[in-house]
Amino acid sequence: MSISMGANDVGCDILGIMRVVIQRVSEASVTVDNEVVAAIGIGYLVLVGVTHDDTPAKAEWLARKVAGIRLFEDDQGLTNLALADVGGEVLAVSQFTLYADARKGRRPSFVQAARPEVAQPLFEHFVQALRGEGVRVQTGIFGAHMRVALVNDGPVTILLER
């Protein structure tokens, strides 16, 4: 199955799409083993899912999109402001469960999620690309059991795929 994502994009397998979920937050944190390992104020909690054939180019495109997307309200209540405009930052968390397939049975399948040896370098590439866009980024700990706390502002939650 192919989909077209835009006039300049080539079709791609729908399961071969890198995914990020952006949640606009007033604060967010990650705790591992009862220790806060990352925390931000205003900004985005970004959950990052990687599948088997994702590439650094996809990670870079998503990083540019996250850095530039305008999800914060201006003085007139319109979502015209990006992270840089509000002094925001990103808390990025790798989340293989974005590739859960629960269409059959009661236990989700995660076969479309990339193995850690593929996902971790691409997640780190995404984080570095965000930093290259001038975004302050904190991260959870890849592969750890994390407790993610957030105050979703709005709520505003956006799914991006590439």
C-alpha positions in Angstrom: 0.0 0.0 0.0 1.3 3.4 -0.9 0.4 6.9 0.2 1.4 10.3 -1.0 2.3 12.8 1.6 2.7 15.8 -0.6 3.4 17.0 -4.1 7.2 16.6 -3.7 7.1 13.4 -1.7 7.4 9.9 -3.2 5.0 7.2 -2.0 6.1 5.0 0.8 4.8 2.0 2.7 2.4 3.1 5.3 4.2 1.0 7.9 7.6 2.5 6.9 6.7 5.9 8.4 8.6 7.4 11.3 6.2 8.8 13.8 6.3 11.5 16.4 3.6 12.6 18.8 3.9 16.2 19.9 2.1 17.3 23.1 2.2 21.0 24.0 3.0 21.2 27.7 3.4 23.7 30.4 5.7 21.2 32.1 6.9 17.6 31.6 9.4 15.3 33.3 10.8 11.8 33.1 11.6 9.7 36.2 13.7 6.5 36.1 14.2 4.5 39.3 12.6 7.3 41.4 15.1 9.9 40.1 14.0 12.7 37.8 16.4 12.4 34.8 14.8 15.2 32.6 12.4 18.0 33.1 11.2 21.0 31.1 8.8 23.9 31.5 6.9 25.3 28.5 7.4 23.4 25.3 6.7 20.0 23.7 6.8 16.5 25.0 7.8 14.6 21.9 7.2 10.8 21.7 9.3 9.3 19.0 8.6 6.0 17.2 11.0 4.3 14.8 10.2 1.5 12.4 12.5 -0.7 10.4 13.3 1.3 7.3 13.4 4.8 8.8 16.3 6.9 7.8 18.4 9.8 9.1 16.7 12.0 6.4 13.3 11.2 7.9 14.5 12.1 11.4 15.9 15.4 10.1 12.7 16.3 8.4 10.7 15.6 11.6 13.2 17.6 13.7 12.8 20.6 11.4 9.0 20.2 11.5 8.9 19.9 15.3 11.2 23.0 15.7 9.1 25.1 13.4 5.6 24.0 14.0 3.5 26.8 15.4 1.4 25.4 18.3 1.5 28.2 20.8 -1.0 31.0 20.9 -0.2 34.6 20.1 -1.9 37.7 21.7 -5.0 37.1 19.6 -5.4 33.4 20.6 -4.2 32.1 17.2 -1.6 29.3 17.1 1.1 31.4 15.4 4.1 30.9 17.7 6.8 28.2 17.5 9.1 27.0 20.3 11.7 29.7 19.7 9.0 32.4 19.9 8.0 31.3 23.4 11.4 30.2 24.7 10.2 26.6 24.8 12.1 23.4 24.9 11.6 19.7 24.0 11.5 16.6 26.2 12.1 13.8 23.7 11.1 10.2 24.7 11.6 7.1 22.5 8.4 5.1 22.4 8.3 1.9 20.4 4.6 1.4 21.4 3.7 4.0 18.7 3.9 1.0 16.4 1.5 -1.2 18.3 -0.9 -3.1 16.1 -4.0 -4.0 18.1 -6.3 -4.9 15.2 -6.3 -8.6 16.1 -6.7 -10.2 19.5 -6.2 -8.5 22.8 -2.4 -8.3 22.9 -0.8 -5.6 20.7 1.9 -6.7 18.3 5.0 -4.5 18.1 6.7 -6.2 15.0 6.6 -2.9 13.1 8.8 -1.2 15.8 12.5 -1.1 15.0 14.8 -3.2 17.2 16.8 -1.1 19.7 20.0 -1.3 17.7 18.2 0.4 14.8 15.9 2.7 16.8 18.4 4.2 19.3 20.8 5.7 16.7 17.8 7.2 14.8 16.3 8.6 18.0 19.7 10.1 18.9 20.0 11.5 15.3 16.5 13.1 15.7 17.6 14.7 19.0 20.8 16.0 17.5 18.9 17.4 14.5 16.5 19.2 16.9 19.5 20.7 18.7 20.9 21.7 15.3 17.7 23.7 14.8 18.5 25.6 17.9 16.1 23.8 20.2 17.0 23.0 23.8 16.3 19.3 24.2 16.3 16.9 27.1 15.6 13.2 26.8 14.5 10.2 28.7 16.7 7.2 28.9 16.5 4.9 25.9 15.2 1.5 26.8 14.5 2.3 30.5 11.2 1.9 32.2 10.2 5.6 32.5 7.5 7.5 34.3 6.5 10.4 32.1 4.6 13.2 33.8 3.1 16.1 31.9 0.7 18.9 32.0 -0.8 19.0 28.5 -1.6 22.6 27.7 -4.8 22.9 25.7 -4.8 20.0 25.3 -2.8 20.1 22.1 -1.6 16.8 20.7 -0.3 16.4 17.1 0.8 13.3 15.2 3.5 13.8 12.6 4.7 11.1 10.2 7.4 11.0 7.6 
